[in-house]
Amino acid sequence: MDKRTFIKNTALATAGIMLGNQLTSCKIPQSPPKKHKNWVWAHPHVNWSADTWKMKVDKALDAGINAMLVEVYNGTNTFYEGGQLPMVANVLEKIIPICQTSGMELHAWMWTMPCNAPQIVEKHPEWYAYNGLGQPAHTHPAYVSYYKFLCPCHPGAQEFITGNVTALSKISELAGVHLDYVRLPDVIIAEGLQPKYNIVQDKEYPPYDYSYSPSCRELFKAKHGIDPLTDIKEPASHKEWVQFRRDSITHLVNDILVPEAKKYNKQVTAAVFPNWENVRQEWHRWNLDGFLPMLYHNFYLRDMDYIAEHTQKANERLNHKKPVYSGLFIPAIKADQISEAVAEAQKGKCAGVSLFDLASMSDEHWQALKKVLKG
């Protein structure tokens, strides 16, 4: 057995032992994060000047927003210095001084599992997840071209994802790292989105069912004695295989990514799904500092009561021990509906709201939000 094979097998075995175990201890930040605050997601907007960013941040602060999540890695490029992939522009360089002066808490928003960088696809095709047809995500992505998800079990993919967290955690001015797309592809997408892709998903179908990568199959077979790709006829009803995929993401978060960020005293939060089963995202088991469920009611063909319902469910799954910041989809909420949306989140006992996104907020939205948050 050569050295490379030995290292690979050792890493796989180690991952198999740790898979599903929750982190029992981790370094606690010197300054514990506030539980009650309001957030806004912000895309990088490389063409915005520092003055434009300052204007946007000031409006958010004035309306009652305490923390901003800036997208600094989108699965293809980075928007800060020191990342593993090409930097398009150093957006953080513009934003950090503004947030430091104004008091806005700044978090780095990163894509976790998808990787669309051509150099990674070319050099490391073995890092990618596979669907139930045995097709890799980098050649057969589900739904949209950017759904090139990495395999949660492959040591190389894990190391790459960890490297992104490390690079961001080393930036002293950041309060935390925010994990987005920390999951597998949707085996069933939200009802409101299915017509967009001209599909009907009345059950789980193989093209959307992940991950059957060689690494995942090896680990599962070592534990259960069967190959999930060839030996399981009804994957959706096979409890061990369903749980294995959930555990693979939980292991990545709890045993790898969170400890890495905590080395640098960073808060760790994540954007999570209310219909967590459909993305193998058992986030109520994650050791995070806060949870931002994306309660985009229109995606699920629901009215705003969906926000209260799933804020409450999130709190219940977390045993009311961790803060839940209700994610509101501003493109589906008019300015005169802001008070209703926030009221629904508060009805579900949120610790604050998180708005998607900064550019979608009009002056009327900010005015309405200020009234409801500040009275």
C-alpha positions in Angstrom: 0.0 0.0 0.0 1.5 3.3 -1.0 1.6 6.4 1.2 -1.2 8.2 -0.6 -3.6 5.2 -0.3 -2.7 4.8 3.4 -3.4 8.4 4.1 -6.7 8.3 2.3 -7.8 5.1 4.0 -6.8 6.4 7.4 -8.7 9.6 6.9 -11.8 7.7 5.7 -11.7 5.4 8.7 -11.3 8.3 11.1 -14.2 10.1 9.5 -16.3 6.9 9.8 -15.6 6.6 13.5 -16.4 10.3 14.1 -19.4 10.5 11.8 -22.5 11.3 13.6 -20.8 12.3 16.9 -21.5 15.7 18.2 -18.7 18.0 19.4 -18.7 17.8 23.2 -16.4 20.8 23.8 -15.0 23.7 22.0 -13.2 26.9 22.7 -15.6 29.6 24.0 -15.3 33.1 22.6 -13.8 35.6 25.0 -16.9 37.9 24.4 -20.0 35.7 24.2 -22.2 36.8 21.3 -25.4 38.7 22.0 -28.5 36.5 21.6 -30.9 39.3 20.7 -30.0 41.1 17.5 -31.2 41.7 13.9 -29.3 40.8 10.8 -29.1 41.6 7.1 -27.4 39.6 4.4 -25.4 41.6 1.8 -24.0 40.5 -1.5 -20.5 41.8 -2.3 -21.6 44.5 -4.8 -18.0 45.1 -6.1 -19.1 48.3 -7.9 -20.4 50.0 -4.7 -18.1 52.7 -3.4 -17.1 53.1 0.2 -19.6 56.0 0.5 -22.4 53.8 -0.9 -21.6 51.1 1.6 -21.6 53.6 4.4 -25.0 54.9 3.4 -26.4 51.4 3.3 -24.9 50.5 6.7 -26.1 53.7 8.3 -29.7 53.0 7.1 -29.6 49.5 8.4 -28.2 50.6 11.8 -30.8 53.4 12.1 -33.6 50.9 11.4 -32.4 48.5 14.2 -30.1 46.1 12.4 -27.1 45.1 14.6 -25.2 42.6 12.4 -24.3 42.3 8.7 -23.5 39.2 6.8 -21.3 40.0 3.8 -20.9 37.4 1.1 -17.1 37.1 0.7 -16.9 33.6 -1.0 -19.5 32.5 -3.5 -18.2 29.0 -4.4 -16.2 30.4 -7.3 -14.4 33.6 -6.3 -13.5 35.4 -3.1 -14.0 39.0 -2.2 -11.3 39.3 0.5 -7.6 39.0 0.6 -6.1 35.6 1.6 -8.6 33.2 0.3 -8.0 29.9 -1.5 -9.6 31.0 -4.8 -9.1 34.0 -7.0 -10.1 37.4 -5.5 -12.4 39.5 -7.7 -12.3 42.5 -5.4 -11.4 43.2 -1.8 -14.9 44.2 -0.6 -14.0 43.6 3.0 -11.3 46.2 2.8 -14.1 48.8 2.1 -16.6 47.5 4.7 -14.4 46.7 7.7 -13.6 50.4 8.5 -17.2 51.4 8.1 -18.5 48.7 10.5 -15.7 49.4 13.0 -16.6 53.1 13.1 -20.4 52.6 13.1 -20.6 49.7 15.5 -22.2 47.3 13.0 -21.2 43.7 13.8 -19.6 42.1 10.7 -19.7 38.5 9.8 -18.3 36.7 6.7 -20.9 34.9 4.7 -19.4 31.9 2.8 -20.8 29.2 0.6 -19.9 25.9 2.2 -20.5 22.8 0.0 -20.9 24.1 -3.6 -17.7 24.7 -5.5 -17.8 26.0 -9.0 -14.2 27.1 -9.4 -12.9 25.6 -12.7 -9.5 24.9 -11.3 -11.0 22.8 -8.5 -13.3 20.9 -10.9 -10.4 20.2 -13.2 -7.8 19.2 -10.6 -10.1 17.4 -8.1 -13.2 15.9 -9.7 -13.0 13.2 -7.0 -14.1 15.8 -4.4 -17.6 16.0 -5.7 -20.9 14.5 -4.5 -22.7 11.9 -6.7 -26.5 11.5 -7.2 -28.5 8.3 -7.1 -27.8 7.6 -10.8 -24.1 7.6 -10.0 -23.4 10.9 -11.7 -21.0 13.5 -10.2 -22.3 16.9 -9.3 -19.6 18.7 -11.3 -20.9 17.2 -14.5 -24.5 16.7 -13.7 -25.6 19.4 -11.2 -29.2 19.3 -10.0 -31.6 22.1 -11.0 -29.0 24.8 -11.8 -25.4 24.9 -13.1 -24.0 26.2 -9.8 -25.2 23.2 -7.8 -21.8 21.6 -8.0 -21.8 20.3 -4.4 -18.7 18.8 -2.8 -18.8 15.4 -1.1 -19.1 15.8 2.7 -17.1 12.6 3.3 -14.1 13.1 1.1 -11.0 14.2 3.1 -9.8 16.5 0.4 -13.1 18.3 0.1 -13.3 18.6 3.9 -9.8 20.1 3.9 -10.7 22.6 1.2 -13.9 23.7 3.0 -12.0 24.0 6.3 -9.4 26.1 4.5 -12.1 28.6 3.6 -13.2 28.8 7.3 -9.6 29.2 8.4 -8.8 32.0 6.0 -11.9 34.0 7.2 -11.4 33.2 10.9 -8.0 34.7 10.8 -9.4 38.1 9.9 -9.4 39.8 13.3 -12.0 42.4 12.5 -14.7 39.8 11.7 -17.1 38.8 14.5 -17.9 35.5 12.9 -18.2 33.1 10.0 -21.6 32.4 8.5 -22.1 29.1 6.7 -24.4 29.0 3.7 -25.3 26.0 1.6 -24.0 23.8 4.4 -26.0 20.8 3.2 -26.6 18.5 0.3 -28.7 19.4 -2.8 -32.4 19.5 -2.3 -33.8 16.0 -2.9 -37.2 17.8 -3.1 -37.3 21.5 -3.6 -39.9 23.9 -2.2 -43.3 23.6 -3.8 -43.3 27.2 -5.0 -40.0 26.6 -6.9 -40.9 23.3 -8.7 -42.8 25.0 -11.6 -39.7 27.2 -12.2 -37.8 24.0 -13.2 -40.8 22.3 -14.8 -40.7 19.4 -12.4 -43.1 17.7 -10.1 -41.4 16.0 -7.0 -44.0 13.9 -5.4 -41.3 11.7 -3.9 -37.5 11.4 -3.9 -36.0 10.8 -7.4 -32.4 9.6 -8.1 -31.2 12.6 -10.1 -31.7 14.8 -7.0 -30.7 12.3 -4.3 -27.2 12.9 -2.9 -24.5 11.8 -2.0 -23.5 8.5 -3.5 -19.9 9.4 -3.9 -17.2 6.7 -3.6 -16.1 8.1 -0.3 -19.7 8.1 1.1 -20.3 4.6 -0.2 -17.1 3.2 1.3 -17.9 4.6 4.7 -21.4 3.4 4.7 -20.5 -0.1 3.5 -17.8 -0.3 6.2 -20.4 0.5 8.8 -23.4 -1.4 7.4 -22.1 -4.0 5.0 -24.0 -2.8 1.9 -23.4 -0.5 -1.0 -26.1 2.2 -0.9 -25.9 2.7 -4.7 -26.3 -0.9 -5.7 -27.9 -2.6 -2.7 -30.7 -0.3 -1.5 -33.9 -0.4 -3.6 -35.8 2.3 -1.7 -33.3 4.9 -0.5 -36.0 7.3 0.9 -37.2 4.6 3.4 -33.8 3.2 4.3 -33.3 4.8 7.8 -29.6 4.1 8.1 -28.8 5.6 4.7 -31.0 8.6 5.3 -29.3 9.2 8.6 -25.9 8.7 7.3 -26.2 11.6 4.9 -27.5 13.8 7.7 -24.6 12.7 10.0 -22.0 13.4 7.3 -23.0 17.1 7.3 -23.3 17.3 11.1 -19.8 15.7 11.4 -18.4 18.3 9.1 -20.0 21.2 11.0 -19.5 20.0 14.6 -16.2 18.2 14.4 -14.3 20.2 11.8 -15.6 23.6 10.9 -16.9 24.9 14.3 -13.7 23.9 16.1 -11.6 25.6 13.4 -13.5 28.9 13.7 -13.4 28.7 17.5 -9.6 28.6 17.4 -9.8 32.2 16.5 -12.7 33.1 18.8 -15.2 33.5 16.0 -19.0 33.2 16.3 -20.4 30.6 13.9 -23.9 30.8 12.4 -25.6 29.2 9.5 -28.4 29.8 7.0 -30.7 26.7 7.5 -33.8 25.2 5.9 -37.1 24.9 7.6 -37.7 21.7 5.6 -34.4 20.4 6.8 -35.1 16.7 5.9 -35.1 17.6 2.2 -31.5 18.8 2.3 -30.1 16.3 4.8 -29.5 19.2 7.2 -30.1 18.1 10.7 -29.1 21.5 12.0 -30.7 21.3 15.4 -27.8 19.0 16.3 -25.2 21.6 15.3 -23.0 23.4 17.9 -23.6 26.9 16.5 -23.9 30.3 18.1 -27.1 31.1 16.2 -29.4 29.8 13.6 -30.9 31.8 10.7 -33.7 29.7 9.2 -34.7 31.0 5.7 -38.4 31.3 6.3 -39.2 32.4 2.8 -43.0 31.8 2.9 -43.6 32.3 -0.8 -41.3 29.5 -1.7 -43.6 27.1 0.1 -46.9 28.7 -1.2 -47.7 29.9 2.3 -48.9 33.1 3.9 -46.8 34.9 6.5 -48.1 32.7 9.3 -45.5 30.3 8.0 -42.8 32.5 9.6 -44.3 32.2 13.1 -44.9 28.5 12.7 -41.4 27.6 11.7 -39.7 30.0 14.1 -41.5 28.2 16.8 -40.6 24.8 15.4 -37.0 25.9 15.2 -37.0 26.9 18.9 -38.6 23.6 19.8 -36.0 21.5 17.9 -33.2 23.5 19.6 -34.9 23.1 23.0 -35.0 26.9 23.3 -31.2 26.8 24.1 -29.9 28.7 21.1 -31.0 31.9 19.4 -33.2 31.7 16.3 -33.1 34.7 13.9 -36.1 34.4 11.5 -35.0 34.8 7.9 -37.4 37.1 5.9 -37.4 37.2 2.1 -37.7 40.9 1.3 -38.6 40.6 -2.4 -41.8 38.9 -1.3 -42.6 41.4 1.4 -43.8 44.9 0.6 -42.9 47.8 2.8 -46.4 48.0 4.4 -46.1 44.3 5.2 -42.8 44.5 7.2 -44.6 45.0 10.5 -46.7 41.9 9.9 -43.6 39.8 8.9 -41.7 40.9 12.0 -44.8 40.3 14.2 -45.0 36.7 12.9 -41.3 36.2 13.7 -41.8 37.6 17.2 -44.9 35.4 17.7 -42.7 32.4 17.2 -40.3 33.8 19.8 -37.4 34.8 17.5 -34.2 36.3 18.9 -34.3 38.8 16.1 -34.9 38.8 12.3 -32.5 38.4 9.4 -33.3 40.2 6.1 -32.5 39.0 2.7 -31.1 41.2 1.5 -29.5 44.6 1.9 -30.1 45.7 -1.8 -33.7 44.7 -1.6 -34.5 47.1 1.2 -36.0 50.3 -0.1 -36.2 53.6 1.9 -39.9 52.6 2.6 -38.8 49.2 3.9 -36.2 50.8 6.2 -38.8 53.3 7.6 -41.3 50.6 8.2 -38.7 48.4 9.9 -37.5 51.2 12.1 -41.1 51.7 13.4 -41.6 48.1 14.3 -38.1 47.5 15.8 -37.6 50.8 17.5 -41.2 51.9 18.1 
